[in-house]
Amino acid sequence: MIDVESKRVRWAFIFSILLGILFKMLFTEFMLGVSYPLYLTAMYLIFLYFFQPDVAWQSSFGWFLSIPMFLLSLMFAIYEQPAFRLINFLLIPCLWILHTLLITNRRLEKTGLLDNLFFIIDLLLLRYLCSIGTPFKLCTAWLKQQGNPQTLGQLGKVVIGLLISIPIFLIVVPLLTSADSLFRQFIITMPTWSGLLSISGWFINIVVVLVSGIGFFVYLVALATQQKEQLVEPIALPQESSHDQSKIGYLDFTVGVTILLVCNVLYVVFVGFQVSYLFMGANGLPDGVSYAEYAQNGFYELVKVSFFNLLLLLLSLHFIKGDTLLKKRIINLLLTVLTISTLFMLYSAHVRLQLYEEAYGFTFQRIIARLAMGCLLIACGVTLYQIWKRTLPLIKVFIMIGLCAYTLINVINIEHWIVKLNIERYQAIKKIDIDYLTTLSLDAIPTLAAYAESEPELREKVSRILASYSVDDESNKHTSWSSFVWSRYRANQILHEYVENEL
């Protein structure tokens, strides 16, 4: 087994981190020259230090590969031929892998090409992936010698929570920045005004150093495990007590609270923008940004974020548990903040959609979005009750809400409401999208005809819409009774009367 507490392994890890620093220094400008052979030499010296007792020093094909490998690396410092530089850039890593594999594993000198290929695949996939935890195990062993293991364990859980929050941020932040132009500007300019620009530069440098250095160290460990025909010793976990075993299948309290806390900070900042700009009108908006332009977009993105938050609430209610009253209250408080933030987003989406409808009219998608927001509002109310009472079968309740909403959508004849709301908008501001109304189905015809009779000033516009439909008498005559549809029959009757009146 690889002993992470051995002096040779620890020094190899330190040298690998120094190699990462050298990588950052040599390849900052992404120009390959004398830096390439220098870096290869440094990498080779660390390799020889790590494998000094195990390297086969006698002449062999493996050692022969080192000659073209170093000569080709020198060509980066001598010649500028683009084609050869590209080929060498791809070939030298292959020579390095084969060379290090052959001189540390004597058996491979006697095997065929296919066997060598199998060992390379085994090294780069299975062994490398199994060895990724070794640097962290090495650091954990050192930290346990320096500090309190319980504190370090909690710190590790916080880090896990932050790592899990990254994909959540990758989903939510683009939606929030698309929904609010000022929030997007805030996110873009935040590194500048907060001083994070210089911090982010240092952070990127540290990431480059760690990835390159730790990546090389993991390769050394993977090569050592393959040479000894064994995997890295798995990280030993403490035995679970009967109390801990009862929580198997649940997310750790510290990890879950970290995720919820990070999400809540993001949402509270976003809600702050909604309160300060959207709900207070034009007061406080930057120069050149009108209230209508700011508010009319983003409602679809906010609905998507609200759906995502509802899913996050469901998962949190199920998987995050507290074993004490204080922990339970902390979880409930964080879930309540998340729910209230979602309600603010729904209200913001409602205001934006209302302004958008006033400017551009009502469509099928916008009516559906409004109904979806109504469902989300009810679901958030139910979730808020469930957070503190924990008595409802939440999934069943959500299914019932969804089924009732979908049934309602089918029953109310949405196109009747589309026509009604668009004509009411026309009566208020004298604007109507005739082209869109002509795309509606036959379900809209009775409402259109009713407004044509009751509103003389609308008769000409509605007549243009009715004229876009065709009378399907043949369909009424030859369709069997089993295919009868009331809406189609009624629409054809109205259109037939309309054609006769026009004639």
Summary of the structure (lengths in Angstrom):
residues: 503
radius of gyration: 33.9
end to end distance: 95.7
largest distance: 105.5
contacts: 1424
relative contact order: 0.06
helix: 79%
strand: 0%
